[in-house]
Amino acid sequence: CFDDSGAIGCWIVEHDGTEMLYYQGWNKTVTVGFHVAVGIAVRPAGNPDAPFERISAGPILDRCVAEPFFIADPAVFNENGRWRIWYQSGKPWTFSGGQMLPSYDIHYAESRDGRHWDLTGQTALTFAHPEEVAIARFCPLREADGSYKAWYSYRSNSWGYCIGHATSPD
């Protein structure tokens, strides 16, 4: 399946008595280092000893016309029935130092049910530094006034990950 080479839990949303774990599943590939897509696993809310069970053998978010390289690392909110997701959007891979290297920034989408997303390729956070090639682990927080803060990591191919902070009124 889409997660046969590994899975990483990313975000949990409680909805209608169920905990929904959004996770990224990995596959090995031939021409680039990996392929990754997003799935959901569920369990009854309030039962931390129960295992999560994936809802399908296939991902809920994967490569498509709007996102041709990969989708990973989701952060998901359900705000009064408005499902919002921020996720890593893969960019073209580059060849450097004898290997293919990934690049990614953060995109945004919405859904009516948390499973079927309207992917438009809308950028939420992109590179600010000249050598920057990757933004990861985007963690948004909604403030009481309705604005948002987010923390994330960013890196280049010549320097390691640093912590970043962003704010947005919407």
C-alpha positions as a printed Julia matrix, in Angstrom:
170×3 Matrix{Float64}:
   0.0    0.0     0.0
   1.01   3.65   -0.01
   2.57   3.29    3.46
   4.42  -0.01    2.98
   7.85   1.52    3.67
   6.86   3.43    6.81
   4.44   5.84    8.42
   4.83   8.95   10.56
   1.98  10.34   12.67
   1.49  14.06   12.07
  -1.75  15.47   13.52
  -4.76  14.25   15.54
  -8.24  15.76   15.27
 -11.14  14.63   17.46
 -14.44  14.63   15.57
 -17.79  12.99   16.4
 -16.33  10.68   19.06
 -13.41   9.58   16.88
  -9.74  10.51   16.94
  -8.48  10.97   13.39
  -4.72  10.57   13.01
  -3.45  12.22    9.85
  -0.19  10.56    8.9
   2.28  10.36    6.05
   3.02   7.05    4.43
   6.27   6.28    2.61
   7.19   4.23   -0.45
  10.63   3.5    -1.84
  11.18   4.72   -5.37
  13.64   4.25   -8.21
  14.53   7.74   -9.51
  14.16   9.86   -6.34
  14.7    9.08   -2.65
  11.07   8.5    -1.67
   7.4    9.01   -2.39
   5.13  10.16    0.4
   1.37  10.72    0.66
  -1.2   11.37    3.43
  -3.57   8.88    5.03
  -5.94   8.77    7.99
  -6.11   6.23   10.8
  -8.91   6.32   13.4
  -9.8    5.07   16.88
 -12.52   5.84   19.43
 -11.9    9.14   21.25
 -10.84   8.89   24.87
  -9.3    5.44   24.51
  -5.52   5.97   24.27
  -4.85   2.22   24.58
  -6.82   1.42   21.42
  -4.74   1.12   18.26
  -5.31   3.4    15.31
  -6.67   1.63   12.21
  -6.18   3.18    8.78
  -9.41   3.99    6.94
  -8.14   2.73    3.58
  -5.22   1.06    1.86
  -4.8    4.17   -0.28
  -4.0    7.76    0.68
  -6.5   10.58    1.05
  -3.96  13.06   -0.4
  -1.46  12.14   -3.07
   0.16  13.5    -6.21
  -2.23  15.17   -8.63
  -2.31  17.94  -11.22
  -2.1   20.67   -8.54
   0.54  18.77   -6.51
   2.66  16.69   -8.92
   5.62  15.75   -6.68
   4.36  14.78   -3.22
   2.15  15.8    -0.3
   3.27  15.23    3.3
   3.21  16.36    6.92
  -0.39  17.59    7.36
  -1.65  19.9    10.1
  -5.47  19.8    10.23
  -8.12  21.94   11.95
 -11.89  21.52   12.0
 -13.26  24.98   12.72
 -17.05  24.76   12.99
 -17.3   22.38   10.04
 -14.66  24.18    7.96
 -11.83  21.69    7.59
  -8.47  23.33    6.98
  -5.16  21.66    6.15
  -1.62  22.96    5.84
   0.79  20.46    4.28
   4.22  20.05    2.72
   4.05  20.51   -1.02
   6.87  18.85   -2.93
   8.8   20.87   -5.49
  10.94  19.49   -8.32
  13.77  17.3    -7.06
  17.32  18.53   -7.78
  20.49  16.57   -8.43
  23.4   17.65   -6.23
  26.44  15.89   -4.81
  25.56  12.68   -6.61
  22.05  12.41   -5.2
  18.5   13.6    -5.78
  17.41  16.11   -3.12
  13.82  17.04   -2.21
  12.45  20.56   -1.87
   9.13  21.55   -0.31
   7.16  24.44    1.12
   3.72  24.73    2.77
   0.41  24.77    0.91
  -3.18  25.08    2.15
  -6.51  23.46    1.26
 -10.06  23.08    2.59
 -12.59  20.26    2.87
 -16.21  19.72    3.88
 -15.53  16.39    5.62
 -11.81  16.15    6.47
 -11.25  13.38    3.92
 -11.87  14.86    0.48
  -9.8   17.99   -0.1
 -10.01  20.73   -2.71
  -6.35  20.94   -3.74
  -5.66  24.17   -5.59
  -1.92  24.51   -5.01
  -2.46  27.55   -2.76
   0.85  28.51   -1.12
   0.64  29.31    2.61
   4.37  29.7     3.4
   7.3   29.68    1.01
  11.01  30.36    1.04
  12.34  33.57    2.61
  16.09  32.93    2.51
  18.13  32.8    -0.72
  19.38  29.2    -0.24
  16.24  27.82    1.44
  14.86  24.61   -0.09
  12.62  23.06    2.55
   9.94  24.07    5.05
   8.63  21.28    7.29
   6.58  20.43   10.4
   4.26  23.42   10.07
   2.4   23.67   13.4
  -0.35  26.32   13.41
  -2.19  27.58   16.49
  -5.38  29.64   16.44
  -5.42  32.54   18.9
  -8.5   33.73   20.82
  -8.81  36.75   18.51
  -9.06  34.47   15.45
  -5.53  35.13   14.18
  -2.96  32.36   13.7
   0.6   31.72   14.76
   2.71  28.92   13.39
   6.08  27.38   14.07
   7.97  25.38   11.48
  11.43  24.23   10.49
  13.33  25.36    7.42
  16.68  24.47    5.84
  18.93  24.74    2.82
  21.12  22.09    1.23
  24.16  23.77    2.83
  22.81  24.39    6.36
  20.58  22.35    8.64
  17.1   22.96    9.98
  16.28  26.16   11.88
  13.04  27.08   13.67
  10.8   29.69   12.07
   7.7   31.57   13.23
   4.87  33.09   11.19
   1.66  34.96   11.91
  -1.5   35.5     9.87
  -4.8   37.32   10.47
  -6.72  34.53    8.69
